[in-house]
């Protein structure tokens, strides 16, 4: 293994040192039957009324009408009458904290994992990898740590981390050898550096995803096979006839300064290009909506109910970042409106849309932000079912794991959410969680509430 990576033994020690005891010991995986449920299998747009789903050995064993499918005598039974059972959600733009990171208390990594799970997030794609995440990925899979399945990038490729073409190639090879799942692209790369990364990634059979560096541009990123474009990065630039003719300041922060020059009539062709490339989109709308909220209603932003699950120092740092939002006030409304037009057009063109909120980042509380992101997608014109697809079947297809998770079908891993209310009627009903199953481990409302209370009380005492 390359010398740039700490030893596995050191990783384990660091992870164990950061652990905070759970309020209640989570139950082990067990055989269980949900009976009389409204089941959203996510294999089609409707729901199956009055159905039973049987879980055995951490997987979906059987599904059928409750009048015909009976649990075994030793199955635990949950009467789900009047409630909706759906697959767990994927957070496709996640940031897994590293122990003792800035502005965060000990145990924050485990808290974030728990907040995701408490909100029904059963898969997280880590977008800013660290050597510690390799061991964490395995510990999560073995149920030694409670949290979502983790798919992780390596440390990012940016203008700061890459200084030469040869160094970029070596960095790709090292991350592929270390076992990261994909490469994360950040801003600041030159076209030459980016092209070298793309070539080395193809040689080592590792995917790449993330931002679109300004010097690269959206057309090249799509041509190169970048598999996700996150934040709609590069899309505003692609709607401008000659983005390079504008100053660097206008092209920064995702091209917000280019809004007066953007051509909405170019959206359809850009969406078609994206579809032809095979790339998927992770919009992270909530991140940008938080900037607008800081201008329109800072007090409301500060007092969101879920903010009790933010460490005080981290919340202060987030709000400090948002103090600059006022300088963009004149552009933010048009920026967000154009982004929604882009998102709707990409969806209509058949581009895979993947649920990702960029949590935990600026006022995006882990898990809670995923529900805000679903609401933002519906506000952009997606149906509730299409929004749910973005966090269930679409990520599974993206990872080549259709039928393994992201849907309720026999053989799939039992990652499930039990909701009091139907999310197809109102996407906000994804918040009405009565329990979450993580690969066969059932966490009821009492367990989730105890964990949320533990986190809230610990942060209140800081």
C-alpha positions in Angstrom: 0.0 0.0 0.0 1.4 3.5 -0.8 3.2 5.2 2.1 0.8 8.2 1.8 -1.8 6.1 3.7 -1.7 5.5 7.5 -1.6 1.9 8.6 -4.9 0.0 9.2 -4.0 -0.3 12.9 -3.7 3.4 13.2 -7.0 4.0 11.4 -8.8 1.6 13.8 -7.2 3.3 16.9 -8.3 6.8 15.6 -11.8 5.6 14.9 -12.2 3.9 18.2 -10.9 6.9 20.1 -13.6 9.1 18.6 -16.5 6.8 19.4 -19.4 8.1 21.6 -21.6 5.5 23.3 -25.1 5.1 21.8 -27.9 5.9 24.2 -29.5 2.5 23.5 -27.8 -0.6 22.1 -29.1 -1.2 18.6 -30.8 -4.6 18.1 -29.0 -7.2 16.0 -30.3 -8.1 12.6 -33.3 -10.5 12.9 -36.1 -12.1 10.8 -39.1 -9.8 10.7 -42.4 -9.3 8.8 -44.1 -6.1 8.0 -47.8 -6.9 7.4 -50.7 -5.0 6.0 -48.3 -2.3 4.6 -48.7 0.1 1.7 -45.5 -0.9 -0.1 -43.6 1.3 -2.5 -41.3 -1.2 -4.2 -40.0 1.6 -6.4 -40.1 -0.8 -9.4 -43.2 1.0 -10.7 -45.0 4.3 -10.0 -47.8 2.8 -7.8 -48.1 1.3 -4.4 -49.0 -2.2 -3.3 -51.8 -2.0 -0.8 -52.2 -4.5 2.1 -48.9 -6.3 1.4 -46.5 -8.2 3.6 -42.7 -7.9 3.3 -40.7 -10.7 5.0 -37.0 -10.0 5.9 -34.7 -12.9 6.5 -30.9 -12.9 7.0 -30.8 -9.1 6.3 -32.5 -9.4 2.9 -36.0 -9.2 1.5 -37.2 -12.8 1.5 -40.7 -12.5 0.1 -43.4 -9.9 -0.7 -47.0 -10.6 -1.4 -50.6 -9.8 -0.4 -51.1 -10.1 3.4 -54.1 -12.3 2.8 -51.8 -14.8 1.0 -48.3 -14.4 2.6 -48.0 -15.5 6.2 -45.0 -14.9 8.4 -43.3 -17.8 10.2 -44.1 -18.4 13.8 -40.7 -17.1 14.9 -40.7 -13.9 12.7 -41.1 -10.7 14.6 -44.2 -9.0 13.2 -44.9 -5.3 12.7 -48.4 -4.4 11.8 -47.9 -1.6 9.2 -51.6 -1.0 8.5 -52.2 2.5 7.2 -48.4 3.1 6.9 -46.0 3.1 3.9 -42.9 0.9 3.6 -40.3 2.2 1.1 -36.6 1.6 0.4 -34.0 3.5 2.3 -32.6 6.7 0.8 -29.2 7.4 -0.6 -27.3 10.6 0.2 -25.2 10.9 -3.0 -23.2 14.0 -2.0 -22.2 13.3 1.6 -19.2 14.5 3.6 -18.2 12.0 6.3 -16.4 13.9 9.1 -12.9 12.9 10.2 -12.4 12.6 13.9 -11.3 15.8 15.5 -12.0 17.9 12.5 -12.4 21.7 12.8 -15.4 23.0 14.9 -16.6 19.6 15.7 -16.7 17.7 19.1 -15.4 14.2 19.7 -17.8 11.6 18.3 -19.1 13.9 15.6 -18.5 11.2 12.9 -20.7 8.7 14.7 -23.3 11.4 15.3 -23.5 12.2 11.6 -23.9 8.6 10.7 -26.7 8.3 13.2 -28.4 11.5 11.9 -28.4 10.0 8.4 -29.9 6.7 9.6 -32.5 8.4 11.8 -33.7 10.2 8.6 -33.9 7.0 6.5 -30.5 7.4 4.8 -29.1 3.9 4.3 -26.4 4.7 1.7 -23.9 7.6 1.7 -21.5 8.5 -1.1 -18.7 10.2 0.6 -17.4 13.1 -1.6 -14.3 14.1 0.4 -12.5 11.0 1.2 -9.8 10.3 3.8 -7.8 7.2 4.6 -9.9 6.7 7.8 -13.0 6.2 5.6 -11.6 3.0 4.1 -11.7 1.2 7.5 -15.0 2.9 8.4 -16.5 1.5 5.2 -15.7 -2.0 6.3 -16.8 -1.5 9.9 -20.1 -0.2 8.7 -20.6 -3.2 6.5 -19.8 -5.5 9.5 -22.3 -3.7 11.7 -19.5 -2.7 14.1 -20.6 0.9 13.6 -24.2 1.9 13.1 -24.7 3.9 9.9 -25.4 3.8 6.2 -23.5 1.8 3.7 -20.5 3.9 2.7 -19.1 4.4 -0.8 -16.2 6.8 -0.7 -13.9 8.9 -2.9 -10.3 9.4 -2.0 -8.9 12.8 -1.0 -9.9 15.3 -3.7 -8.0 16.4 -6.8 -7.9 20.2 -6.8 -5.7 23.2 -7.6 -4.2 22.8 -4.1 -3.6 19.0 -4.0 -2.4 18.7 -7.6 0.6 20.8 -8.7 1.9 18.8 -11.7 0.7 16.3 -14.3 2.9 13.5 -13.2 1.8 14.1 -9.6 -1.8 13.8 -10.7 -1.1 10.5 -12.3 0.6 9.1 -9.3 -2.2 10.3 -7.1 -4.7 8.4 -9.2 -2.7 5.2 -9.1 -2.3 5.5 -5.3 -6.0 6.0 -4.7 -6.9 3.1 -7.0 -4.4 0.8 -5.2 -5.7 1.9 -1.8 -9.2 0.8 -2.6 -11.2 4.0 -2.9 -14.4 3.7 -4.9 -13.9 6.7 -7.1 -12.0 10.0 -7.5 -13.3 13.4 -6.4 -12.7 16.4 -8.7 -12.6 19.8 -7.1 -12.1 23.2 -8.7 -8.7 24.7 -9.7 -7.4 22.0 -11.9 -5.9 23.0 -15.3 -7.1 21.3 -18.4 -3.8 19.4 -18.8 -4.0 18.1 -15.2 -7.7 17.1 -15.6 -6.9 15.2 -18.9 -4.0 13.4 -17.1 -6.4 12.4 -14.3 -9.0 11.1 -16.8 -6.4 9.1 -18.7 -4.9 7.6 -15.5 -8.4 6.8 -14.2 -9.2 4.8 -17.4 -5.9 2.9 -17.0 -6.7 1.9 -13.4 -10.5 1.4 -13.9 -11.6 3.9 -11.3 -14.5 6.4 -11.8 -14.4 10.1 -11.3 -17.1 12.6 -10.2 -17.6 16.0 -8.6 -17.0 19.5 -9.8 -16.2 20.9 -13.3 -13.1 23.1 -13.1 -13.5 26.3 -14.9 -10.5 25.6 -17.1 -12.0 22.3 -18.1 -15.6 23.2 -18.9 -18.7 21.1 -19.0 -18.3 19.9 -22.6 -14.9 18.4 -21.8 -16.1 16.9 -18.5 -19.0 15.2 -20.3 -16.8 14.0 -23.2 -14.2 12.6 -20.7 -16.8 10.4 -19.1 -17.0 12.1 -15.7 -19.8 10.0 -14.2 -21.5 12.7 -12.0 -21.6 16.4 -12.2 -22.4 17.6 -8.7 -24.0 21.0 -7.8 -24.9 21.6 -11.5 -21.3 22.8 -11.7 -20.4 24.2 -15.1 -23.9 24.4 -16.4 -24.4 28.2 -16.0 -21.1 28.6 -17.9 -22.4 26.4 -20.6 -25.4 28.7 -21.1 -23.1 31.7 -21.8 -21.9 32.3 -25.4 -18.3 33.1 -24.3 -17.8 32.5 -20.6 -14.0 33.2 -20.8 -14.7 36.7 -21.9 -16.0 37.5 -18.4 -13.8 38.2 -15.3 -12.8 35.4 -13.0 -15.1 36.8 -10.3 -18.1 36.3 -12.5 -17.2 32.8 -13.3 -16.6 31.8 -9.6 -19.2 30.3 -7.2 -20.8 28.1 -9.9 -21.0 31.0 -12.3 -23.5 33.1 -10.4 -22.0 36.2 -11.8 -22.8 35.0 -15.4 -26.5 34.9 -14.8 -27.2 38.2 -16.7 -25.5 36.6 -19.7 -27.0 33.1 -19.6 -29.3 32.0 -22.4 -32.2 29.9 -21.2 -32.9 28.8 -24.8 -29.6 26.8 -24.7 -30.9 24.6 -21.8 -32.4 21.9 -24.0 -29.3 21.3 -26.0 -27.1 21.2 -22.8 -29.5 18.7 -21.3 -29.4 16.6 -24.5 -25.6 16.6 -24.4 -25.6 15.4 -20.8 -28.0 12.6 -21.7 -25.8 11.5 -24.6 -22.8 11.4 -22.3 -24.3 9.0 -19.8 -23.4 11.3 -16.9 -25.7 11.6 -13.9 -26.5 14.8 -12.0 -26.4 15.5 -8.2 -28.0 19.0 -7.9 -27.5 19.8 -4.1 -30.2 22.4 -4.4 -30.5 22.9 -0.6 -26.9 24.2 -0.4 -27.8 27.1 -2.7 -31.2 27.7 -1.1 -29.5 28.2 2.2 -27.6 31.2 0.7 -30.9 32.7 -0.4 -32.4 31.9 3.0 -29.6 33.8 4.6 -30.6 36.9 2.6 -34.3 36.6 2.9 -34.8 35.1 6.4 -31.6 34.7 8.4 -33.5 34.4 11.6 -35.6 31.6 10.2 -32.5 29.8 8.9 -30.9 30.1 12.3 -34.0 28.7 14.1 -34.7 25.6 12.0 -35.8 22.8 14.3 -33.1 20.5 13.1 -30.3 22.9 14.1 -30.3 21.4 17.6 -28.3 18.6 15.9 -25.5 21.0 14.9 -22.5 21.4 17.2 -22.5 25.0 18.3 -19.1 25.9 17.0 -19.9 24.3 13.6 -23.2 26.2 13.4 -21.3 29.5 14.1 -18.8 28.7 11.4 -21.7 27.9 8.9 -23.5 31.2 9.7 -20.2 33.1 9.3 -19.8 31.6 5.8 -23.3 32.9 4.9 -22.5 36.4 5.9 -21.2 36.9 2.4 -24.6 35.9 0.8 -25.7 39.6 0.8 -23.1 40.4 -1.8 -24.9 38.0 -4.1 -28.4 39.1 -3.2 -29.3 40.6 -6.6 -28.3 37.4 -8.4 -29.5 34.7 -6.1 -33.1 34.6 -7.1 -32.3 34.4 -10.8 -29.5 31.9 -10.1 -31.9 29.5 -8.2 -34.6 29.9 -10.8 -32.3 29.0 -13.7 -31.0 26.0 -11.7 -34.5 24.7 -11.3 -35.1 25.1 -15.1 -31.9 23.2 -15.7 -32.9 20.4 -13.2 -36.3 20.0 -14.8 -34.9 19.9 -18.3 -32.2 17.4 -17.4 -34.9 15.2 -15.9 -37.1 15.5 -19.0 -34.1 14.6 -21.1 -33.7 11.4 -19.2 -30.5 12.3 -17.3 -30.3 10.3 -14.1 -30.9 12.6 -11.1 -29.4 11.5 -7.8 -30.4 12.7 -4.4 -27.6 14.6 -2.7 -27.8 17.5 -0.3 -24.1 18.1 0.4 -24.5 17.3 4.1 -23.0 18.1 6.5 -22.2 21.4 4.9 -23.4 25.0 5.3 -26.6 24.6 7.5 -27.4 21.3 5.9 -28.0 19.0 8.9 -27.3 15.4 8.0 -30.4 13.5 7.0 -32.8 16.4 7.5 -31.2 18.1 4.5 -32.1 15.0 2.4 -35.8 15.6 2.9 -35.3 19.3 2.1 -33.6 18.2 -1.1 -36.5 16.0 -2.1 -38.8 18.9 -1.6 -36.6 21.1 -3.8 -36.8 18.6 -6.6 -40.6 18.5 -6.5 -40.5 22.3 -6.4 -38.4 22.2 -9.6 -41.1 20.1 -11.4 -40.3 16.5 -10.6 -43.1 14.3 -9.4 -42.9 12.9 -5.9 -42.2 9.5 -7.4 -39.4 10.8 -9.6 -37.9 12.6 -6.5 -38.0 9.3 -4.6 -36.4 7.5 -7.5 -33.4 9.9 -7.2 -32.7 8.5 -3.7 -33.6 4.8 -4.3 -33.5 3.1 -7.7 -31.5 5.7 -9.5 -28.4 5.4 -7.2 -28.7 1.6 -7.4 -28.7 1.7 -11.2 -25.8 4.2 -11.1 -23.7 1.7 -9.0 -24.7 -1.3 -11.1 -26.6 -2.7 -8.1 -30.2 -2.7 -9.3 -32.1 -5.3 -7.3 -29.4 -5.4 -4.6 -30.7 -2.3 -2.8 -32.9 0.8 -3.6 -36.0 -1.3 -4.2 -38.2 -3.8 -2.3 -37.8 -7.0 -4.3 -36.8 -10.5 -3.2 -33.1 -10.8 -2.7 -32.4 -7.1 -2.1 -30.7 -6.0 1.1 -33.3 -4.9 3.7 -32.7 -1.2 3.8 -36.2 0.2 4.5 -38.2 3.1 5.9 -41.6 2.8 7.5 -43.6 6.0 7.1 -46.8 7.1 8.8 -47.9 9.0 5.7 -47.8 8.5 2.0 -44.9 10.4 0.2 -46.6 10.0 -3.1 -49.4 12.3 -1.9 -46.9 14.8 -0.3 -43.1 14.5 -0.6 -42.9 16.1 2.8 -44.2 12.8 4.2 -40.8 11.3 3.9 -40.2 12.9 7.2 -43.0 10.9 9.0 -40.6 8.1 9.9 -41.8 5.4 12.3 -38.7 3.2 11.9 -35.7 2.5 9.8 -34.2 -0.9 8.8 -30.4 -0.9 8.0 -29.5 -4.2 6.2 -31.9 -6.2 8.4 -31.3 -4.2 11.7 -34.7 -2.7 12.7 -34.5 0.6 14.5 -37.9 1.6 15.9 -39.1 5.1 16.7 -38.1 4.8 20.4 -34.5 3.9 19.5 -34.3 6.8 16.9 -35.7 9.3 19.4 -33.3 8.2 22.1 -30.4 8.7 19.8 -31.6 12.1 18.6 -32.1 13.2 22.2 -28.6 12.0 23.1 -27.1 14.1 20.3 -29.3 17.2 21.1 -28.4 17.1 24.8 -24.7 16.6 24.3 -24.6 19.6 21.9 -26.7 21.8 24.2 -24.1 21.2 27.0 -21.1 22.3 24.8 
